[in-house]
Amino acid sequence: MPDWSYQTMFRPLLFLMPPERARSITLKSIGTLAKIPGGPYIIEWMGHMEPPSQLSKTIGPVTFPTPVGLGAGLDTECIAIQALSKFGFGFLELGPVSKEPIDSDGTVQRDIAAMNIHYSSPLENNGIHTLERRLEGASGIQIPIGVRLACRPEASLRDATEELQELIARLERFCSFFTIDTRANMGQPEWSHTAWKEHFSCLRNKTDMPLLLAIPPSLAEAEALPILTSAKEAGLNGFVVAGGTIQDNSVYITGRSSHEQAVKFVSWAREQWSDALIIGSGGILEPQNALTLLAAGANFVQLHSGLVYSGPGLPKRINEAILQTQPDTDAPQEKRPAFLFPSWIWGLLLGVGMIIGGALAWLVAATTVVLPYDERFLGMSADQLALLNAQILSFMSHDRISLAGTMISIGILYSQLAYHGLRKDIHWTRTILLVSGAVGFSSFFLFIGYGYFDYLHATLALVLFPMFLLALRAPAKVHLTRLPPQLHNDQDWRMALWGQLLFVIIGFGLTGAGIIISIIGVTGVFIPSDLVFLCVSADTLQSYNERLIPVIAHDRAGFGGALVSNGLAVLLISLWGIRRGEAWIWWTLFLAGIPGFISGIGIHFTVGYVDFIHLLPAYVAVILFFVALVLLKPYLCRT
């Protein structure tokens, strides 16, 4: 769903299909995801798209989390509204809907070069019965819903009024506002200024909810003025600029070509109706387009073609652009009393402690390999172990140095999250620290079942765990740091999406590898290539010393748990932290990756464990790592 997957993988595939089929597959997929247990949380977790609280707007009885909404006509069957409500929108406008179904008399077409969408039947829908059924089955939608009401093009004034009144009566329990689609009736002789006013007045008397007029920006000012005047006199609350142009009285075009016309119409209409609630749309393909419409006089904007061409991350990017261009009005954060130091200092100390612990573990693993309490538990010295099997100390060193490098990597991640995130009360950095740290400290219990208690590991955990708790003691509610907004879909942004995709793959890969290693550590302990390197079977190792395998299992389980913790931190930083100008993110990923890859790959060559298949995932990861850094650097580091 996020732009890093849509732009790089899904959009190219979907654009090979006919538009209706691509739309159907997309909406059914995300609609199904939103309905499964935990599905909405997966959508939010992947995109982290909840709007900043500072963008909330209240109009009459309705509160909109953000002035960015989804326009009617994209999900005409309402099969994915639960998923779409999690995409960072402040409202959804459903429909258009009519009393009886209106069939399409043509097809939807994409004009990719112009970034337009052509609709031959803009009022196509399945009728009120289908919409009612879908809304009754929808749950968990926490943003306002509006419905665009339409009637048959051939309907008389009286029939149109009665049909729309019936629609309002049947849908009022689901909605927060209505819009009236006038496109089918414009230009008909029967619909004079008086007729429009009578029509709007009858609808106004039917509901107390906000009632808006949907009007195309291609309408000439001489034709639009009487309709707007009638709506104003009848007590309507404002209008929606239904962002598109009508060509040859049949083809409705929305996209880039309609943007300039929509901006001009909003600016002109604001002069005619100064206190109107205006929702602008038309060619919003990047954040700058939305800001332009808002500057022209729109109170809200809504997306349509932009979601198709730019991706589902566009609402979030617009929200952040609006926030970044507003005056800094963030209220001071309420802090809990600091225990000696602010929470970010404890987070920084936690990271430094992990780095020091990892460095000490590396030093031991590169020299003596085993510690005195290891020898006491085994009842054997390191020299005796080497006499039993010449490779055993090298194998244990390979596990322990891999763990040490992972610990240093985690320490770098935590230090950076604390200094650049917790220090500024950035909420997502606290969440990453919480998730990663909870997994890391919990992994301490993975190896206890083997009867081996690692005193050094336990001491380090006892020292660091209070720092972890104190680092999380203060709340963090700031949405993001204030940087120049990212307004355009430029080359740096497109390259960064590929870099972000690669780091997401690395994060998932590290997490998955850690889980597998942890499972191996608490079950079979060895994989076939391990035994080939040792030139011995697991049973023979057991016969050497019945406590030897528990010590090795402890190393494996500890390394697996640390790798999961590290992978989750990398994954969540990649999902939530990639923003233009956040240079510290680039340096965090770079610095954290170096000790991890040097230890994980370098130790294999040092001890001679160079099985190609065994190291292949690490080779792939390091290639992806450096390619991703190259792709991300201009976007993250260029000011």
SULUR-V358789 format. One record per residue. N is the residue number from 1. PHI is phi in whole degrees, 0 to 359 (* if undefined). BURIAL is # if it has 24 or more other C-alpha atoms within 12 Angstrom, else .. Layout:
N&PHI&BURIAL  N&PHI&BURIAL
//
This chain:
1&*&#  2&295&#  3&299&#  4&293&#  5&263&#  6&291&#  7&293&#  8&273&#  9&240&.  10&283&#  11&300&#  12&303&.  13&288&.  14&294&#  15&285&#  16&279&.  17&261&.  18&300&.  19&306&#  20&296&#  21&291&.  22&298&#  23&297&#  24&298&.  25&298&.  26&297&#  27&293&#  28&293&.  29&294&.  30&288&#  31&294&#  32&294&#  33&302&#  34&292&#  35&268&#  36&281&.  37&303&.  38&82&.  39&301&.  40&301&#  41&289&.  42&295&.  43&299&#  44&293&#  45&296&#  46&289&#  47&255&#  48&49&#  49&257&#  50&301&#  51&293&#  52&299&#  53&297&#  54&293&#  55&271&#  56&299&#  57&230&.  58&244&.  59&241&#  60&61&.  61&273&.  62&251&.  63&252&.  64&254&#  65&299&#  66&203&#  67&282&#  68&253&#  69&234&#  70&257&#  71&280&#  72&291&#  73&100&#  74&274&#  75&248&#  76&293&#  77&268&#  78&56&#  79&264&#  80&227&#  81&292&#  82&293&#  83&291&#  84&297&#  85&292&#  86&261&#  87&268&#  88&92&#  89&278&#  90&265&#  91&195&#  92&240&#  93&256&#  94&270&#  95&102&#  96&292&#  97&228&#  98&236&#  99&297&#  100&249&#  101&301&.  102&244&#  103&276&.  104&283&.  105&253&.  106&191&.  107&233&.  108&272&#  109&231&#  110&257&#  111&251&.  112&296&.  113&298&.  114&270&.  115&56&#  116&242&#  117&235&#  118&252&#  119&246&#  120&278&#  121&220&#  122&293&#  123&260&#  124&302&#  125&195&#  126&266&#  127&92&#  128&295&#  129&298&.  130&295&.  131&297&#  132&301&#  133&297&.  134&293&#  135&292&#  136&294&.  137&272&.  138&278&#  139&216&.  140&79&.  141&274&#  142&248&#  143&242&#  144&299&#  145&242&#  146&244&#  147&231&#  148&271&#  149&265&#  150&223&#  151&224&#  152&300&#  153&303&#  154&271&.  155&292&#  156&286&.  157&304&#  158&295&.  159&295&.  160&298&#  161&297&#  162&295&#  163&297&#  164&291&#  165&297&#  166&294&#  167&298&#  168&299&#  169&298&#  170&277&#  171&254&#  172&302&#  173&290&.  174&261&#  175&248&#  176&249&#  177&199&#  178&232&#  179&236&#  180&253&#  181&276&#  182&258&#  183&297&#  184&288&#  185&249&#  186&293&#  187&88&.  188&280&.  189&302&.  190&296&.  191&267&#  192&275&.  193&304&#  194&296&.  195&295&#  196&301&#  197&297&#  198&298&#  199&300&#  200&295&#  201&296&#  202&297&#  203&288&#  204&299&#  205&288&.  206&276&#  207&211&#  208&266&#  209&289&#  210&306&#  211&234&#  212&239&#  213&258&#  214&262&#  215&221&#  216&282&#  217&288&#  218&281&#  219&292&#  220&297&.  221&302&.  222&295&.  223&276&.  224&285&#  225&300&#  226&298&#  227&291&#  228&297&#  229&298&#  230&299&#  231&296&#  232&295&#  233&293&.  234&278&#  235&93&#  236&293&#  237&275&#  238&163&#  239&207&#  240&252&#  241&281&#  242&287&#  243&303&#  244&192&#  245&241&#  246&254&#  247&246&.  248&57&.  249&60&.  250&217&.  251&266&#  252&259&#  253&245&#  254&230&#  255&146&#  256&304&#  257&293&#  258&266&#  259&293&#  260&300&#  261&294&#  262&294&#  263&297&#  264&297&#  265&294&#  266&299&#  267&298&#  268&294&#  269&293&#  270&296&#  271&293&.  272&282&#  273&222&#  274&294&.  275&257&.  276&288&#  277&276&#  278&246&#  279&252&#  280&263&#  281&207&#  282&123&#  283&67&#  284&275&#  285&253&#  286&208&#  287&306&#  288&300&#  289&298&#  290&292&#  291&297&#  292&295&#  293&294&#  294&295&#  295&293&.  296&284&#  297&131&#  298&286&#  299&276&#  300&225&#  301&229&#  302&222&#  303&257&#  304&212&#  305&296&#  306&298&#  307&292&#  308&281&#  309&272&#  310&262&#  311&116&#  312&289&#  313&278&#  314&299&#  315&303&#  316&297&#  317&295&#  318&292&#  319&303&#  320&291&#  321&295&#  322&298&#  323&297&#  324&290&#  325&267&.  326&277&.  327&300&.  328&288&.  329&244&.  330&301&.  331&289&.  332&302&.  333&285&.  334&284&.  335&252&.  336&281&.  337&303&.  338&286&.  339&264&.  340&70&.  341&230&.  342&299&#  343&299&#  344&292&#  345&296&#  346&295&#  347&296&#  348&295&#  349&295&#  350&300&#  351&296&#  352&298&#  353&299&#  354&295&#  355&296&#  356&296&#  357&300&#  358&294&#  359&296&#  360&295&#  361&296&#  362&297&#  363&300&.  364&295&#  365&295&#  366&272&#  367&240&.  368&283&#  369&71&#  370&255&#  371&259&#  372&306&.  373&288&.  374&297&#  375&295&.  376&295&.  377&296&.  378&281&#  379&73&.  380&216&.  381&271&.  382&298&#  383&297&.  384&293&.  385&297&#  386&294&.  387&291&.  388&292&.  389&206&#  390&296&.  391&262&#  392&295&#  393&292&#  394&297&#  395&295&#  396&294&#  397&297&#  398&298&#  399&290&#  400&286&#  401&289&#  402&300&#  403&296&#  404&298&#  405&297&#  406&294&#  407&298&#  408&297&#  409&301&#  410&298&#  411&299&#  412&296&#  413&300&#  414&294&#  415&298&#  416&292&#  417&298&#  418&290&#  419&289&#  420&268&#  421&249&#  422&298&#  423&298&#  424&254&#  425&62&#  426&285&#  427&292&#  428&289&#  429&291&#  430&294&#  431&297&#  432&297&#  433&299&#  434&297&#  435&295&#  436&295&#  437&294&#  438&299&#  439&293&#  440&297&#  441&289&#  442&293&#  443&294&#  444&303&#  445&273&#  446&297&#  447&257&#  448&296&#  449&300&.  450&278&#  451&84&.  452&248&#  453&248&#  454&271&#  455&294&.  456&294&.  457&298&#  458&295&.  459&297&.  460&298&#  461&295&#  462&294&.  463&286&.  464&276&#  465&299&#  466&301&.  467&297&#  468&300&#  469&295&#  470&291&#  471&294&#  472&263&#  473&293&#  474&267&#  475&289&#  476&224&#  477&236&#  478&284&#  479&288&#  480&197&#  481&288&#  482&273&#  483&227&.  484&304&.  485&294&#  486&268&#  487&258&#  488&232&#  489&274&#  490&270&.  491&296&.  492&300&#  493&296&#  494&295&#  495&295&#  496&296&#  497&297&#  498&292&#  499&298&#  500&296&#  501&303&#  502&295&#  503&289&#  504&297&#  505&298&#  506&299&#  507&299&#  508&296&#  509&297&#  510&298&#  511&296&#  512&297&#  513&298&#  514&297&#  515&296&#  516&297&#  517&297&#  518&297&#  519&296&#  520&298&#  521&298&#  522&257&#  523&235&.  524&280&.  525&72&#  526&248&#  527&252&.  528&307&.  529&294&.  530&299&#  531&290&.  532&296&.  533&297&#  534&282&#  535&58&.  536&201&.  537&269&.  538&297&#  539&295&.  540&293&.  541&301&#  542&296&.  543&288&.  544&298&.  545&198&#  546&293&.  547&261&#  548&290&#  549&295&#  550&303&#  551&294&#  552&294&#  553&298&#  554&299&#  555&297&#  556&294&#  557&296&#  558&296&#  559&294&#  560&299&#  561&296&#  562&294&#  563&292&#  564&297&#  565&300&#  566&294&#  567&298&#  568&296&#  569&297&#  570&297&#  571&299&#  572&289&#  573&298&#  574&293&#  575&285&#  576&250&#  577&255&#  578&280&#  579&221&#  580&304&#  581&90&#  582&276&#  583&298&#  584&296&#  585&296&#  586&298&#  587&293&#  588&298&#  589&295&#  590&295&#  591&294&#  592&289&#  593&285&#  594&300&#  595&295&#  596&296&#  597&284&#  598&297&#  599&289&#  600&291&#  601&262&#  602&300&#  603&294&#  604&295&#  605&287&.  606&296&.  607&267&#  608&88&.  609&268&#  610&242&#  611&302&.  612&296&.  613&296&.  614&298&.  615&267&.  616&304&.  617&302&.  618&292&#  619&298&.  620&299&.  621&298&#  622&289&#  623&294&.  624&301&#  625&300&#  626&287&#  627&296&.  628&297&#  629&297&#  630&296&#  631&291&#  632&274&#  633&303&#  634&299&#  635&289&#  636&277&#  637&255&.  638&278&.  639&268&.
//
